[in-house]
Amino acid sequence: MSPTYDVVVVGLGGMGSAAACHLAARGARVLGLEKFGPVHNRGSSHGGSRITRQSYFEDPAYVPLLLRAYELYESLERDTDRDIATLCGGVMVGPPESRTVAGSLRSARQWDLPHEMLDAKEIRRRFPTLTPADDEVALYEARAGLLRPENTVAAHLQLATRHEADLHFEEPMLRWEPYRDGVRVHTAENTYTAGQLVICPGAWAPQLLTDLGVPFTIERQVMYWFQPDGGTAPFRPEHHPVYIWEDAGGVQIYGFPAIDGPELGAKVAFFRRGVPCTPETIDRTVRDAEVAAMADQLSRCLPSLPGRFLKAATCMYSNTPDEHFVIARHPGHPESVTVACGFSGHGFKFVPVVGEILADLALTGTTAHPIELFDPRRLSAAPA
Ligand SMILES: Cc1cc2nc3c(=O)[nH]c(=O)nc-3n(C[C@H](O)[C@H](O)[C@H](O)COP(=O)(O)OP(=O)(O)OC[C@H]3O[C@@H](n4cnc5c(N)ncnc54)[C@H](O)[C@@H]3O)c2cc1C
């Protein structure tokens, strides 16, 4: 006899761990299957920090989801007693007409979000590590800050287990098929039957969701840690914001305060400058020329940061062509399969609300959250 569940969740990274948690908390019998161990560094949810913010330059349609995500992150911290969110404030810097500044302002105004506009002089006065050009401005948001991805995933796994989900690590799904009113899921160890399947594959979407018809691009991204000239004291989160900085050529970098003590420096990265890869072929070695390019970009806007290079690590983005997410019932299997993928390098701040949405979709077929923007049919060549 195959073990039977209400829902099988495939992939227990950022999104899948949240889905397993929300489903189990609502009383569903949940099996979570993960290819690697708990909280690993081979997908998209590692590296110590992620930016969170509400004045969302990508599209104002994300704002209601962010407001809910902030509430859920707060309760996740409370329920698990883990250090997850540090709302140290954030600046979106660039020319006034840049997407980073103008787009953030548009969302702030549309949703009446607390924010301040700072000119270059005021940016330098408040945040002396930042050296904008005279024609650059910033939107400052006090509620922006950072999230700790490993602690987030660990917290959701902890709560899922507390609510009696079965979580199987090092047990990848090999394939699945429709079976009776639900699905049958195969691993090397076993075959499981379930009413519902929720697939949260991260960078494995091109392999696990070929039938979705979405042209994903998986991208290698690099995170860099530097020891600032003069030490980390000015970079401490009590007085240093997170930042996203777009230059006149449209290149965006983003970075964090020094959150892990004086020895571990501060993290910075290019937002969208990856090269295509696959989870199997990604080059995990970071070259000197890449470190030099990062240091060069910083020399203009945070000149004290690239004092001494400490380390680098790679991570993957799963991009859709329009960089909006895919969260929906699977158009080819609308009765029994739900998908969450294509988070395009900006999904982490949404993790708990995506978990809530996936639980809604799997258990009721619908959700009250606004997810119209994330319908995969907008991208697929194939008819649904
Ligand atoms: C360098 C970097 C910086 C980022 N910065 C930010 C930021 O500042 N703010 C922000 O909001 N977002 C940011 N993001 C994006 C965010 O981290 C991702 O959108 C999010 O982590 C994606 O979560 P996921 O669950 O889709 O993927 P993952 O966490 O990778 O989870 C997918 C899981 O599926 C598992 N899996 C795959 N195949 C199988 C199988 N066959 N069977 C079982 N399990 C399987 C994998 O092992 C993996 O654990 C960043 C991403 C990167 C890489």
The ligand as an SDF file (V2000), in Angstrom:
LIG
                    3D

 53 58  0  0  0  0  0  0  0  0999 V2000
   21.9030   35.8550   -4.5280 C   0  0  0  0  0  0  0  0  0  0  0  0
   20.4250   35.9710   -4.3030 C   0  0  0  0  0  0  0  0  0  0  0  0
   19.9460   37.1180   -3.6840 C   0  0  0  0  0  0  0  0  0  0  0  0
   18.5830   37.2930   -3.4960 C   0  0  0  0  0  0  0  0  0  0  0  0
   18.1630   38.4130   -2.8500 N   0  0  0  0  0  0  0  0  0  0  0  0
   16.8490   38.5720   -2.5780 C   0  0  0  0  0  0  0  0  0  0  0  0
   16.4220   39.6700   -1.7980 C   0  0  0  0  0  0  0  0  0  0  0  0
   17.2240   40.4890   -1.3520 O   0  0  0  0  0  0  0  0  0  0  0  0
   15.0890   39.7730   -1.5260 N   0  0  0  0  0  0  0  0  0  0  0  0
   14.1880   38.8700   -1.9800 C   0  0  0  0  0  0  0  0  0  0  0  0
   12.9990   39.0360   -1.7000 O   0  0  0  0  0  0  0  0  0  0  0  0
   14.5770   37.8050   -2.7160 N   0  0  0  0  0  0  0  0  0  0  0  0
   15.8800   37.6370   -3.0180 C   0  0  0  0  0  0  0  0  0  0  0  0
   16.3070   36.5470   -3.7240 N   0  0  0  0  0  0  0  0  0  0  0  0
   15.3200   35.6080   -4.2710 C   0  0  0  0  0  0  0  0  0  0  0  0
   14.8330   34.6000   -3.2770 C   0  0  0  0  0  0  0  0  0  0  0  0
   15.8720   34.1830   -2.4300 O   0  0  0  0  0  0  0  0  0  0  0  0
   14.2010   33.4520   -4.0480 C   0  0  0  0  0  0  0  0  0  0  0  0
   13.1510   33.9750   -4.8490 O   0  0  0  0  0  0  0  0  0  0  0  0
   13.6530   32.3680   -3.1330 C   0  0  0  0  0  0  0  0  0  0  0  0
   14.6320   31.9480   -2.2160 O   0  0  0  0  0  0  0  0  0  0  0  0
   13.1930   31.1960   -3.9820 C   0  0  0  0  0  0  0  0  0  0  0  0
   12.6970   30.1620   -3.1430 O   0  0  0  0  0  0  0  0  0  0  0  0
   12.2590   28.7720   -3.7830 P   0  0  0  0  0  0  0  0  0  0  0  0
   11.5590   28.0130   -2.7330 O   0  0  0  0  0  0  0  0  0  0  0  0
   11.5680   29.0230   -5.0870 O   0  0  0  0  0  0  0  0  0  0  0  0
   13.6510   28.0560   -4.1830 O   0  0  0  0  0  0  0  0  0  0  0  0
   14.6050   27.1770   -3.2260 P   0  0  0  0  0  0  0  0  0  0  0  0
   14.6800   27.7730   -1.8850 O   0  0  0  0  0  0  0  0  0  0  0  0
   15.8470   26.9150   -3.9770 O   0  0  0  0  0  0  0  0  0  0  0  0
   13.7840   25.8250   -3.0660 O   0  0  0  0  0  0  0  0  0  0  0  0
   13.5880   24.8790   -4.0970 C   0  0  0  0  0  0  0  0  0  0  0  0
   13.8070   23.5180   -3.4700 C   0  0  0  0  0  0  0  0  0  0  0  0
   13.3480   22.4720   -4.3270 O   0  0  0  0  0  0  0  0  0  0  0  0
   14.1930   21.3710   -4.0830 C   0  0  0  0  0  0  0  0  0  0  0  0
   14.0090   20.4100   -5.1850 N   0  0  0  0  0  0  0  0  0  0  0  0
   14.3380   20.5710   -6.4820 C   0  0  0  0  0  0  0  0  0  0  0  0
   13.9960   19.4730   -7.1950 N   0  0  0  0  0  0  0  0  0  0  0  0
   13.4220   18.5970   -6.3240 C   0  0  0  0  0  0  0  0  0  0  0  0
   12.8500   17.2930   -6.4580 C   0  0  0  0  0  0  0  0  0  0  0  0
   12.8180   16.6480   -7.6330 N   0  0  0  0  0  0  0  0  0  0  0  0
   12.3420   16.7010   -5.3570 N   0  0  0  0  0  0  0  0  0  0  0  0
   12.3830   17.3320   -4.1490 C   0  0  0  0  0  0  0  0  0  0  0  0
   12.9220   18.5630   -3.9680 N   0  0  0  0  0  0  0  0  0  0  0  0
   13.4200   19.1940   -5.0440 C   0  0  0  0  0  0  0  0  0  0  0  0
   15.5660   21.9970   -4.0260 C   0  0  0  0  0  0  0  0  0  0  0  0
   16.5270   21.1590   -3.4530 O   0  0  0  0  0  0  0  0  0  0  0  0
   15.2780   23.2380   -3.1920 C   0  0  0  0  0  0  0  0  0  0  0  0
   15.4570   22.9940   -1.8130 O   0  0  0  0  0  0  0  0  0  0  0  0
   17.6670   36.3160   -3.9290 C   0  0  0  0  0  0  0  0  0  0  0  0
   18.1530   35.1480   -4.5180 C   0  0  0  0  0  0  0  0  0  0  0  0
   19.5230   34.9710   -4.6980 C   0  0  0  0  0  0  0  0  0  0  0  0
   20.0120   33.7190   -5.3440 C   0  0  0  0  0  0  0  0  0  0  0  0
  1  2  1  0
  2  3  1  0
  2 52  2  0
  3  4  2  0
  4  5  1  0
  4 50  1  0
  5  6  2  0
  6  7  1  0
  6 13  1  0
  7  8  2  0
  7  9  1  0
  9 10  1  0
 10 11  2  0
 10 12  1  0
 12 13  2  0
 13 14  1  0
 14 15  1  0
 14 50  1  0
 15 16  1  0
 16 17  1  0
 16 18  1  0
 18 19  1  0
 18 20  1  0
 20 21  1  0
 20 22  1  0
 22 23  1  0
 23 24  1  0
 24 25  2  0
 24 26  1  0
 24 27  1  0
 27 28  1  0
 28 29  2  0
 28 30  1  0
 28 31  1  0
 31 32  1  0
 32 33  1  0
 33 34  1  0
 33 48  1  0
 34 35  1  0
 35 36  1  0
 35 46  1  0
 36 37  1  0
 36 45  1  0
 37 38  2  0
 38 39  1  0
 39 40  1  0
 39 45  2  0
 40 41  1  0
 40 42  2  0
 42 43  1  0
 43 44  2  0
 44 45  1  0
 46 47  1  0
 46 48  1  0
 48 49  1  0
 50 51  2  0
 51 52  1  0
 52 53  1  0
M  END
$$$$
